[in-house]
C-alpha cells in the first residue's frame, strides 16, 4: 500500500487486512467440534494491536505490509491461544462481551482449542517468505515461553504475602509486553531491517506493551464505564494485584494501608466501595504515579523511532503512541 493515508486511516486499513486474512485462512474444517470454537474465539474481534504493529514495523523499515500478513496473523492467533487458557485458569465467564470457550463448551474443548490455535499460529508463521525465518521462529518461540513465564508469575502473586511494584512490572513485561515486542521485532525482521532498526522496533514494542497494561489498570478505576465497556473497579472487585494497588500500598499509612492490605490478601471489594478506593489511589499518589509511568514509557517508545526512515508507517507508530496516552478504553 503506497497511497498516502492519515495515521488513523492507515491503522484501520491494516486492522481490516488482518481481519480479512484471519477469515480467509482459518476455516472451519473437520472435526467441527475442534474448529468451531477456534472460529468462534477468533471472530470475537478485539483491538488487533499486535498484528497491526507487526505490519507497521515491517513498513517502517522499508518492507511491504503484505509480506508480514501471515506472521501478523500468527501473532494474533498466539495471543488468542493465551487468552483461551488464561480464561480457564481465571474461571472467567465472559470475554469481549461473549461467553468464554470453556463456558460455551467445556474445559476439555477449551484446552484443545488452545492447543490447535498454537499449531495454526506456527503454520501461519511458516508461511512467511523471509530469508530470516529461522530467526523469526526463535523470536516467536522465545516470546511464547516468556508469556507463559509471565502468566506463572501472575498466578504466584495470588498467594504471595509480598509483591513489590517492580515485581509487577517484571510480570507485565513478560505476560503483556513481550508479545507486543515480538510483534514489532518480527515485523522489522520481515521488512529486512538492519540490526539497529530491529532492536529499535523491539524496544518500541516493549515500552508500548508495558504502558498498555498500566493504562488498563488505570482505566479500570478512572474510566467512563460506557466508553470502557467494562464495570469500573472490576480489578478491585476481583481482588487483583495491579500497579495501582501495589503502588498505593507502598505509599499508604494507617487506615488506608489497612484497607489496601485487605484487598491484597484477596478480600474482594464490594462495588459500593470502589469510589472509596479511587480516593485512596488519588490521595496516595498512585494514580499520578501510574500516569507518569505510562507517559515515560510512551515517550521512550517514540524516541526509539527517531532513527527510522521518516515514512508513513513511522508516523503511524508515533501517532499510535500518542493515541495510547489518551485512550479511554
N, C-alpha and C positions, 0 to 999 in steps of 0.2 A: 504494500500500500504506500504509494509515493505522494498521494494528494495531500494538500495542506489542510489540516484539521485543527480545531481548538483542542487543548489537552483533554477537556471533559468529553468531547465527542470521540476523540481517539481512544480514550479509556473504554467508553461504552462500545465502540466498534470492536475492540479486542475482546471484550467480555462476551459479546454476541458470537464472535468467531469461536470462542471456547465452548459456549453452549451448543452451537451447531455441530462442532466436532464431537462432543460427548453424545449427542443424539444419534449421530450417524455411525459412530464407531463402537458404541456399547449397545448392542442389540439384545433383544430377548431371544434366547435360544433354549435348547432342551438340556437338562430338565428345567421346566418353567419355575419349579419351586425354588431353584437356585438363582435364576436370572431375574425373576420378577422383583424380589427385594432389592437387587442391585439397581435395577432401573428406577424403582421407587425412590431410593435414597438419593440417587444422582439427579433425579428430576425435581428435587426439593428446592433447587435454586441456591441462593446464597450470594455473598459478595464476589466470589471468584477472584479474590485479591491475589492469591499465589500464582495461578496460571497467567493472569494478566500481567503481573510484574515480570514473569519469565519472558513473555513476548516482548515487553518494553525493554527489558535488559538486552535481549538479542538485538533489537533495532538500535539501541543506544550505542552499541559498539560497532555498528555498521552492517549487521546481519539483516536477513529477511524474516519478517514475522512468521510467514508460512513454514519456515524450516523448524521453528520451535513449537509448532502446534502439538505434535504428538507428545513431546516432553511436558508441555504445559498441562495437557490432559492427564498425563501420568501423575503429575504432582497433585492435581486436584483429586484424582481417584485415591491416591495415597492418603491425602488429608481426610477424605471421606471414610476410608478404612479406619483411621484412628478415631473418628467420631463414633462410628458404629460400636467399636469395642469400648470406648470411653463411656458411652451411654449405658452399656451393660454394667460396667463397674460402678457407675454412679446411680444406677437404678432410675435413670431419667425416663419419665413417661412421654415426653414430647421434645421435639427439636424443630425449629423454624415453623412452629405452628402446626406441626403434624406429628402423629404418633411415631415414636422411635421404632426401629425394626424389631427389636426384641419384644416390644409391646404389641405391635400389629401382628406379628407372628409369634415367635418364642425365642428363647435364648440360644437354642441349638441352631436355628435358622440364622440368627444374627451373627453368631460366631462363624458359621460357614460363609455368610455374606461378606464378612470382613476378610476372610481368607481368599475368596475368589476376587475381591476387589484388589487385594495386594498382587495377585497373579496378573490381573488385567493391567494394573499400573505398570508392571515390568514389561508386559507385552507391548504396550504403547510406547514406553521409553525406548525399547529396542527398535522401534520403527523410525527412530531419529536417524537422519542421514548426516553423520558427522565423523570426521577422522579422529575425534576425541571421545568416541563413545565409551572407551574403557574408563577414562577419567570421569565422564558423566555418570556412568554406572556406580563408580566408587562414591562420588558425592551424594548421589541419591540414596545408596545403601547406608552409608555412614549417617546420613540425615535421619533415615528411618530409625536406626539404632538410638540416636540421640533423643528423638521424640519419645521413644519408649523409656529411656532413662528419666526424662522429664516427668512422664506420667507416673513412674515409680516413686520419684521424689514427692510428687503431689500427694500420692496415696500415703506415703510415710508421714507427711506433715499432719495428717488427720489424727495421728496417735502420739506425735512428739510433744513433749512438755515445753520445749522452747523452739521457736523458729524466728530467726532474725530476718530483717528486710533483705539483707544481702543473700540469704538462703533462698528467699522467694524470687529475687531477681535471677539467680542462677537457674532456678527451676523453670521460670518462664522463658529464659533464653534457650533452654532445651526443648520444652514442650510446645511453645508457640513460636518463638523467634527462629529456631533452626530451620523449620520448613520454609519460612519466608526467605531466609538467606540461601537455602538450597535453590529456591526458585530463581532468584536473581543471579546466583553463581552459574547455574546450569544454562540459563538464558544467554549469559555473556559468553560461555564456552561455545554454545551452538553458533553464536554470531561471530566466532573466530576472534574474540577479543584477546588483547595481549594479557600477559600475566598480571600486569599492573591494573588493567581495566577489570579483569575478572575479580581480583581481590577487592577493588573499589566497589563493585556491584555486590559482592558477598557482604561487605561491611554495611553497605546501604540497607540490604535486606535485614541484617542483624539489628540495626538500630530501629528500623521501621517495625519489625516484629515485636521487639520489646516494648516500644512505645504503644503499639496497638493493644497489648494486653493490659498495661497500666491504664490506658484510656478506657478500656472495658470496665475495669474496676471502678474508675472514677464515675463513668456514666451510670453505672448501676446505682449510684447514690444521688447524683445531681441531675440526671436527665429528665426530660419531659416524658412521661410514661407512654403517651400516644406516639411520639416520634421514635422512642426507643424500641417500642414493640414488645417490651417485657415488663414484668412487675418491678417497680423501683424497690430497691432494698432486697432483691432476691438473694444476693450473696449472704446478707446478714440473716435472712430467714432460714437459709440452709446451713448456717454456721461455717461458711467457707473462710479460709485464711487468705486474705487479699492484701495487696500493697497498703491500702488504707487502714485496715485493721492492725496490721503489724507496725506500721509507722505511728499510728495513734497510740498503740500500746507502748511503744518505745518512749513516747514523749509524755504520756499521761501520768497523773498523780491522783491520789485519794479515791473518791467515789467514781470518777471517770475511769481510772485504771481498773478498779474492781469490776465495773460493768463490762469493760473490754475483755478482761480475763475470763469472765463467764462465757462470752462468745467464743473466745479462743479455745476453751475446753468443751466445745461442741454443744453449748446451750443455745439453741436456736432462738432468734429474736422474733417476737410477735410483730406483725405488720404495724400495729398501733405504735410501736416504739422506734420505727425506722427514723422518724424525724428527730427523735432524741439523739440517736447515734450520728445522724448527719451533723447535728450541732457539736457533738464531741469531736468529730473529724475536723470541723471548721475551727473550733477553739484550740485544738492541739496543734493545728498547722498541718495536719496530714493531707488535707485537700490541696493546700498550697504546695506541699512537697511533691505530691503526685503530678500536679501541673508543671512544676519545674522539671521533674524527671522526663515527662513527655516532651516538653519544649527542648530540653538539652539533647535528647536522643534524635529528635527530628531535625534539629539544627546540624547535628553531627552527620546524619544521613545525607542532608543536602550538600554538606561540604565534600562528601565522597564523590559527588557528581561533577565537581569543578574540573577534574582532569579529563572528562569525557568529551567527545565532539559535541558542539552546540547544535544538536539536531532536534527534530520534533519529539522523539522518544525521550531524550534527556529532559526537555522542557516539561513533558508529561510526568516524568518521575519527580521533578521539582514541584509541580502542581499537586501531585498526589500527597507529598509530604505536608504541604500547606493545608490541603483538604483534610488530612488526618487530624491536624492540630485543632481544627474547628468542627470535627464531626459530632453529630448529635445522636447517632445510633450505630 
